[in-house]
Amino acid sequence: MSDHNAERAVTVQPGGAPLTYTILVRGFAAAVDMAGRSDRPQVRFDLTLTVTHPGPGFPDDIAAVMSYEDIVEDLRRLCAESGVPGPDYLTDRAADLCLSHAKVRRVQVDVTVPAAVPGGPAAGASLTRVRAGQE
């Protein structure tokens, strides 16, 4: 597993819409057992999560806000799976894992799998998914 960066920024929504903040997880990488490959490539994940903010006056309590560490732990478990079919599977599962946290309203996932042979093409996938009813 490699180091990664995470950031958080609060956004005020117009018209009384719920407050949100953004969690950015950049450069999370882990070795993944990819189906059909003899190596375990270092797969890179970049995530952008839009998360419901608890609102003004929320308690100074870590439980009141979403922690990016919860997402990182989910990614670690995902990367530990055997025979992963490819980057599309990883992006889909990562998005599902993020949206399994009730505070996450929207997620964008970018996954990059390095080439199987030196000089060959890398594989990747991207998707954005929004919690049902949040469109």
Secondary structure per residue as TSV (DSSP state, phi and psi in degrees):
chain	resnum	aa	ss	phi	psi
A	1	M	-	360.0	146.3
A	2	S	-	-115.1	171.0
A	3	D	-	-68.0	161.3
A	4	H	-	-149.1	164.6
A	5	N	E	-113.5	146.5
A	6	A	E	-138.3	141.8
A	7	E	E	-134.2	161.8
A	8	R	E	-138.9	134.8
A	9	A	E	-139.7	135.7
A	10	V	E	-93.3	138.1
A	11	T	E	-121.9	130.0
A	12	V	-	-90.9	127.8
A	13	Q	-	-91.1	137.9
A	14	P	G	-73.1	158.6
A	15	G	G	69.2	25.2
A	16	G	G	78.4	7.7
A	17	A	-	-65.5	154.6
A	18	P	-	-57.4	145.0
A	19	L	-	-67.8	145.5
A	20	T	E	-132.6	162.6
A	21	Y	E	-136.0	164.0
A	22	T	E	-113.0	134.1
A	23	I	E	-111.8	125.6
A	24	L	E	-110.3	123.7
A	25	V	E	-114.4	113.9
A	26	R	E	-119.2	133.2
A	27	G	E	76.9	21.4
A	28	F	E	-69.9	126.9
A	29	A	E	-137.1	144.3
A	30	A	E	-153.2	151.6
A	31	A	E	-71.6	134.0
A	32	V	-	-128.0	137.0
A	33	D	-	-81.5	95.9
A	34	M	B	-90.0	133.7
A	35	A	T	-57.7	134.9
A	36	G	T	82.0	3.0
A	37	R	-	-119.9	139.1
A	38	S	S	-84.8	-21.6
A	39	D	S	-91.0	172.8
A	40	R	-	-117.7	88.8
A	41	P	-	-66.2	150.3
A	42	Q	E	-79.9	103.9
A	43	V	E	-88.4	135.7
A	44	R	E	-105.7	136.1
A	45	F	E	-119.2	135.6
A	46	D	E	-127.1	126.2
A	47	L	E	-124.2	143.3
A	48	T	E	-126.8	115.1
A	49	L	E	-112.9	132.8
A	50	T	E	-100.4	122.6
A	51	V	E	-124.2	140.7
A	52	T	E	-65.9	127.1
A	53	H	-	-84.4	141.3
A	54	P	-	-69.0	-8.3
A	55	G	-	98.0	171.4
A	56	P	T	-62.5	143.7
A	57	G	T	75.6	16.4
A	58	F	-	-67.1	151.3
A	59	P	-	-65.5	150.3
A	60	D	S	-77.9	73.6
A	61	D	-	-141.0	127.2
A	62	I	G	-58.8	-27.0
A	63	A	G	-70.0	-16.6
A	64	A	G	-78.4	-17.1
A	65	V	S	-124.1	160.2
A	66	M	-	-76.7	133.0
A	67	S	-	-99.4	132.5
A	68	Y	H	-65.9	-20.8
A	69	E	H	-62.9	-31.6
A	70	D	H	-60.8	-42.0
A	71	I	H	-68.0	-42.5
A	72	V	H	-61.3	-40.7
A	73	E	H	-63.6	-39.6
A	74	D	H	-61.6	-42.8
A	75	L	H	-64.6	-38.8
A	76	R	H	-60.2	-43.7
A	77	R	H	-65.3	-40.8
A	78	L	H	-60.7	-44.8
A	79	C	H	-70.1	-17.6
A	80	A	T	-83.0	-7.2
A	81	E	-	-65.2	156.1
A	82	S	S	-100.4	147.1
A	83	G	S	62.3	40.5
A	84	V	B	-62.2	127.2
A	85	P	-	-68.0	-27.5
A	86	G	-	161.5	-176.9
A	87	P	H	-64.3	-32.8
A	88	D	H	-61.5	-42.1
A	89	Y	H	-61.7	-45.1
A	90	L	H	-63.7	-42.1
A	91	T	H	-66.2	-43.1
A	92	D	H	-61.9	-48.1
A	93	R	H	-66.4	-40.4
A	94	A	H	-62.5	-42.3
A	95	A	H	-62.9	-44.3
A	96	D	H	-60.1	-43.1
A	97	L	H	-63.3	-41.5
A	98	C	H	-63.7	-45.4
A	99	L	H	-73.3	-9.5
A	100	S	T	-72.0	-14.9
A	101	H	S	-87.4	120.7
A	102	A	T	-56.5	-28.8
A	103	K	T	-79.7	-15.7
A	104	V	E	-81.6	123.1
A	105	R	E	-99.6	-31.6
A	106	R	E	-150.9	145.1
A	107	V	E	-142.0	138.5
A	108	Q	E	-115.9	130.8
A	109	V	E	-122.6	130.4
A	110	D	E	-123.5	127.7
A	111	V	E	-124.7	135.2
A	112	T	E	-126.7	126.4
A	113	V	E	-111.0	122.2
A	114	P	-	-62.6	159.1
A	115	A	-	-58.6	147.1
A	116	A	S	-73.2	-28.3
A	117	V	S	-126.3	144.9
A	118	P	T	-54.0	132.5
A	119	G	T	83.0	-7.2
A	120	G	S	-79.4	172.5
A	121	P	-	-76.9	139.5
A	122	A	-	-75.7	158.1
A	123	A	E	-113.2	151.4
A	124	G	E	-160.1	168.2
A	125	A	E	-154.1	150.6
A	126	S	E	-138.5	146.7
A	127	L	E	-158.1	156.1
A	128	T	E	-123.5	132.8
A	129	R	E	-132.8	139.6
A	130	V	E	-117.9	139.6
A	131	R	-	-57.8	138.1
A	132	A	T	-53.1	134.8
A	133	G	T	85.4	-0.7
A	134	Q	-	-109.7	4.7
A	135	E	-	-56.1	360.0
